[in-house]
Every structure is written in structure tokens, then in C-alpha cells.
């Protein structure tokens, strides 16, 4: 990926941070967006730069239409091009159906669906032949193992349709679009030693949580030149959660 530029939304921690560093290790310059934790985002940038690549941290809330759509333009203004978009930013609100407020519904859909659409829409004109759009979905689009996941599962399921439609719309320009569905992954939002971790691990065939680096490795493959004939596809990195 030498000479290529990637934008990873929500790249200050977890899967996003691991993806940013993996893409930099593969040779890409990388920009990450964040909402509140600028220091964490700058730490990722320092990691990118330590690998000999250019890094950039952008404050952009995916629920804000102007900020979400403008992130891609800001990357191009700084780096001169954009080759890879990783739609990673997302929020998770779980709870019984009758407990979810209209404000929670609006927030989840604004970040997990509208934000992904707007960033993809803004990035598409900048992507050339070999461009990549990779979206982070969820294992809950394949299997919802218990109650409480209606809103989150709905929001992530919408991204499957978006991905397939992007593949059709942009394929003629040599741009691919794919979606990666992580299973339980050890992050600060869902730690492998958390109170709900044993039950989540037991739902996988592997019997354990995954790592952010394992998800990032799949993203790196899809972002690279060897995946040029892979588009409109779903990839489970879930330890057999959907098996």
C-alpha cells in the first residue's frame, strides 16, 4: 500500500486504532477521526508516524452530517488523495425494546447508518481505480443470540445493503466495497475480562474473544491489491459466532 492514503473513522481506539496501525504498517498514510478523546487519536497518529508514514487526527462526529461528509475532503486537502475508506465509527445501545427512547434510536442510526452513508458519499468522488470502501458491521447481523439487540442489529444490518449497493454503483470505476463482521472482540468497550465476557465467548466456536488485530488483518487484505476482485461481500471475523 505504499503511496496510498487511508481514512479510518473512529480510529482512536479498539478496532479502528488497530486498523490504522496495520494499514500504516502496510505502507499507507493514515487519517483517523475521533469525537472526544483527542489524546488517544494523537497517540495513534504517533504510532503511524513511528512506522514512517504520515498521520492525521480529525475531530469529526459521524452523527453530524457536515462533519461526517467533510472528513474525506479534509484528508484530500492534507494528503492530496484518498484511496481507502474504513467505516469503523459506531455506537452500541443495547436494551429491551420498550426501554429504547426515540433519542437513542436517532443517535444510533445517525452514527451507524447515516454517518457511514455520508462519509462514503463524500469519499467516492476522490477514490480512483483500486479504491476501497470497507465497513465494519457486526456478528449480530448474522445471529442475534439473545434479547436486547434490536436497535444495534438493525443499524448494522443496514450496512449490508449499503455495501452491496456501493459495490454495484462504484464497481465500474474499479472501486470495491466490502463489509467485515467482527464477533466479540477484546476492546475497552467490551473487554474480554468483563462481566458479560464468558457468555459471549461461549457463543463462539473458538470459545474466546477475538483481538482487534485479527479484525484489522482482514481489513488490510481487503484494502490491498490482492482483493481487487472481491466486492459486495461479507466477511465474518467472529470465531464461529454464526456457525
N, C-alpha and C positions, 0 to 999 in steps of 0.2 A: 504493500500500500504506500510505497514511497511517493511523496509528492501529492498525495491525496489529502483531502480535508474532511473531517467528520464533525457532526454536531450531535451530542448526546444530551437529550433533555432529562432533567432530574439527575444530573450526573455528579452530584456532590457526595453521594453515599451509596452503599449497597451495590445492587446490580449495575446501576449507572456508573458509579465510580470504577468498578472492576472492568466494565466495558471500555470506558475512556482510556484506562491504562493499557488494556490489551490492544486496542487499536493503535495507540501510540507505540507500543512495542512492535507492532507490525509495520510501523513506518509512517503512520498518519499524523498530521497536525490535528488537534482535537479541541473543540469548544464544548463547554458544559453549561447548562443552565441550572440555576438554583432559585429558591424563593426567599429563604430566611437565613440559612447558615452559610454566609459568605466565606468564613474561615475554612470550613470543610471543602467548599468548592475551590478555594485558592490552594488548599493542600493537594487536591487532585491535579490542579494546574502545575504545581511544583513537581509532582510525580511525572507528569507528561514531559516537562522540560528537562527533568533529570535523565530521561530516555533520549534526549537530543532532539525533541520535537517542539513545535510551538504550541502553547496552550492559551486558553482564554476562558474566563468565567463571566457569564452573563446573568444578571438578575432578570428573570422572566417568569411570571406566574402563568402557568398554562390555562388557568381559568379566565385570564384577561385576554380578550380577543386581540387587542392591539399588541400586547407583549408577546403572545404566542406566535402571531403571524410575523412579527418583526424580528424574531430571533435569527431566522435564516438570513435575512437581509443584513443583519449586523455581522454575522460570520463572514459573509461575502465581502462586506466593506473592509473587514480587518485582514482577511487572508486571501482575498482575491478570487475565491472559488468555493464550491461546496460539492462534495462527491457522495457523501454518506450521511443519511439522517437516521438516527436511532431514537425512536419514540419510546422513551422509558418512563417519563414522568407520570405519576399516577397516585391516586389516593384510595384507601380502602376503608369503607364504612360498613361494618357488619352489625347485624341485629335483627330481631324479629320483624316481620313485615309491618305489623301495626305500630312499631316504635319509630319507624323512619319518617323524619319530617320532610316537608317539601323543600326546605333549605338544604338538607343533606342530599336529597335527590339532585337538586340543581348543582350543588358543588361537585358531586361525583361525576355527573355527566359533563359538566363544564371542563373538568380536568381530563378525565379518562377518555372522553369521546370528542367533544368539540375542540379541545386543545390539540389533540392528535390530528384531527382533520385540518385545522388551521395551519399548524406547523408544516404538515405535508403539502398543503396547498401553496404555502409560501416558498417551500424548498423546491418544489417541482420545476419551476422555470429556470432555476440555477443548475439543476442536475443535467449532466450530459450523458453521452453514451458510456455505459458502465456504471451509471449512478445506481445507488442502492437506498431503499427505504426499508428499515427493519423495525418492527413494532413489537414491544413486549406485551404479551397477553397474559394468560393465566391458565393454570390447570383446571380452574373452575369453569372454563368454557367447555371442557370435555366431560367433567364429572363433578357434580356438587354433592359432597359426601354427607351433608347434614343441613339443618335449617340455619337461617341467619345470613345466607349469602345472596339473596335475591338481587339487591342493588348492585353489588360488586360484580357478580356473574353477568348480569345484564350489560353493564358498561363494558366489560372486557369482551363479551361475545360480539358486540357491535363492531369491534375492531377486526374481526374475521371478515365480515362483509366489506369493510373499508379496504382491507388488504387485497382481497381478490379483485375488487373494482379498480384499485390503483394499478394492479398488475396488468389488467386489460387496457386501461387508459394510457399508461406510460410505456408499455412494452414495445411499441413501435419506435420509440426513441432509445431503445437499448437500456432502459431502466427497469430494475426488478423491485418487487415489493413482497416481503415475506413477514410472517409473524412467528414469534417464539413464545411457547407457553411454559413458564417455569412452574415447578411444583413447590413444595415447602423449601425455602432457601434461607440459610442462616444469615440474617441481617439484623441490624438494630431494631427494625420494625417487627421482626418475627424471629427472635433468637432461638437457636437450637436447644438452649437450656431453659427456655421459657415454660410457663405453666401449662401451655397447650401443646407443647412440642411432642411429647410422647404419643399422643393420639394422632397427630399429623404424620409423624414418621411411620406409625403403624399402618397408615393408609397407603404407603408406597410399597412397591415390590422390593425396593432396595433396603427398606427398613431404616432409612436415615434421611436427614435433611441434605439438600444439595448445597453447594457453595456458589457464591456469586461468580467466581472464576469459571466454574463449569458452564454457567449460562453465557458468560462473556465469550467463551471459546466457540460456541455455536454462532453467536452474533458475528464474531470475527470471520468465521468461514463464509457466512452469507454476505459479508461486506467485501470479501476478496474476489479476485479474478476467477477463481475456480468455480464460483457459483453463478456464472453468467447465464446458465440455462435453468436456473432454479428460481421460479417466481410464482406468486399466487399460492404459496404453500404454507402449511402449518407444521411447526416442529415442536414436539414435546421434549422438554428437558426437565422431567418430573419424577425420575426414579421409579417409573412404572405406576404413578398415581392413577392413570387412566387405564391401566391394564385390566 
